[in-house]
Amino acid sequence: MTDVPRVFIDSNILVYATIEDYEVELHRECLAHLERFLFEGTQLFIGGQVIREYWAQATRLKIRGEQRPIPWVLGPLERYRNMMQDLKKALKCAINW
């Protein structure tokens, strides 16, 4: 059995990775880490609380005085959500294994 590296993604990482004009340097760094993890085949995990925190931060964040529309907030989240395993489901599978 091969051990696959696993990483839990925090809401701050998602915010910085997906909002390119908020904190440019942090955006580049976080995006590079996520892309590297995906390239290396690392299992990425995300929890429901992280999604709620991302939503709260991204929907109230103002860039150049403007709040982002909801579809703009959902787009990046949907991209990464599809690449990550839900932590609750993964833990349930591990316990049942």
Phi, psi and omega per residue, in radians:
M1 nan 2.265 -3.114
T2 -1.588 2.332 3.068
D3 -1.437 2.167 3.108
V4 -1.775 2.267 3.098
P5 -1.056 2.502 -3.127
R6 -2.224 2.443 -3.130
V7 -2.390 2.324 3.027
F8 -1.618 2.206 -3.100
I9 -1.664 2.215 -3.134
D10 -1.521 2.761 -3.120
S11 -1.085 -0.613 3.134
N12 -1.114 -0.658 3.095
I13 -1.089 -0.770 3.114
L14 -1.086 -0.752 -3.141
V15 -1.060 -0.908 -3.099
Y16 -1.172 -0.628 -3.116
A17 -1.239 -0.494 -3.016
T18 -1.798 -0.246 -3.120
I19 -1.969 1.591 -2.978
E20 -1.201 -0.416 -3.101
D21 -1.828 0.355 3.103
Y22 -1.619 -1.190 3.071
E23 -2.229 1.669 -2.946
V24 -1.006 -0.815 -3.117
E25 -1.146 -0.768 3.098
L26 -1.147 -0.619 3.085
H27 -1.032 -0.882 -3.120
R28 -1.049 -0.774 -3.107
E29 -1.144 -0.853 -3.118
C30 -1.157 -0.729 3.117
L31 -1.103 -0.722 3.117
A32 -1.080 -0.714 3.110
H33 -1.122 -0.820 3.131
L34 -1.065 -0.785 -3.137
E35 -1.126 -0.680 3.104
R36 -1.122 -0.784 3.102
F37 -1.002 -0.790 -3.134
L38 -1.137 -0.721 3.131
F39 -1.108 -0.681 -3.107
E40 -1.398 -0.109 3.141
G41 1.423 0.313 3.103
T42 -1.150 2.382 3.059
Q43 -1.354 2.158 3.126
L44 -1.785 2.371 -3.132
F45 -2.107 2.536 3.101
I46 -2.486 2.512 3.135
G47 -1.909 2.867 3.123
G48 -1.014 -0.653 3.125
Q49 -1.120 -0.646 3.115
V50 -1.113 -0.734 3.116
I51 -1.113 -0.726 3.115
R52 -1.124 -0.736 3.130
E53 -1.161 -0.731 3.091
Y54 -1.021 -0.844 -3.120
W55 -1.010 -0.818 -3.119
A56 -1.084 -0.785 -3.127
Q57 -1.183 -0.828 -3.041
A58 -1.212 -0.566 -3.113
T59 -1.417 -0.374 3.120
R60 -1.777 -0.156 3.140
L61 -1.212 2.328 3.107
K62 -1.969 2.239 3.078
I63 -1.917 2.155 -3.101
R64 0.906 0.714 3.069
G65 1.378 0.021 -3.106
E66 -2.029 2.425 3.054
Q67 -1.488 2.510 -3.108
R68 -1.385 2.470 3.078
P69 -1.217 2.699 -3.073
I70 -0.989 -0.761 3.121
P71 -1.045 -0.574 3.115
W72 -1.146 -0.679 3.135
V73 -1.220 -0.680 -3.088
L74 -1.250 -0.586 -3.064
G75 -0.939 -1.039 3.141
P76 -1.109 -0.641 3.130
L77 -1.085 -0.741 -3.141
E78 -1.100 -0.701 3.136
R79 -1.031 -0.873 -3.093
Y80 -1.361 -0.573 3.134
R81 -1.033 -0.683 -3.141
N82 -1.189 -0.354 -3.128
M83 -1.637 -0.168 -3.055
M84 -1.957 2.600 3.071
Q85 -1.560 2.477 3.064
D86 -1.217 2.190 -3.069
L87 -1.024 -0.718 -3.118
K88 -1.071 -0.794 3.125
K89 -1.132 -0.740 -3.122
A90 -1.120 -0.730 3.123
L91 -1.159 -0.682 3.111
K92 -1.082 -0.763 3.109
C93 -1.090 -0.741 -3.126
A94 -1.138 -0.686 -3.139
I95 -1.190 -0.718 3.132
N96 -1.264 -0.363 -3.125
W97 -1.196 nan nan
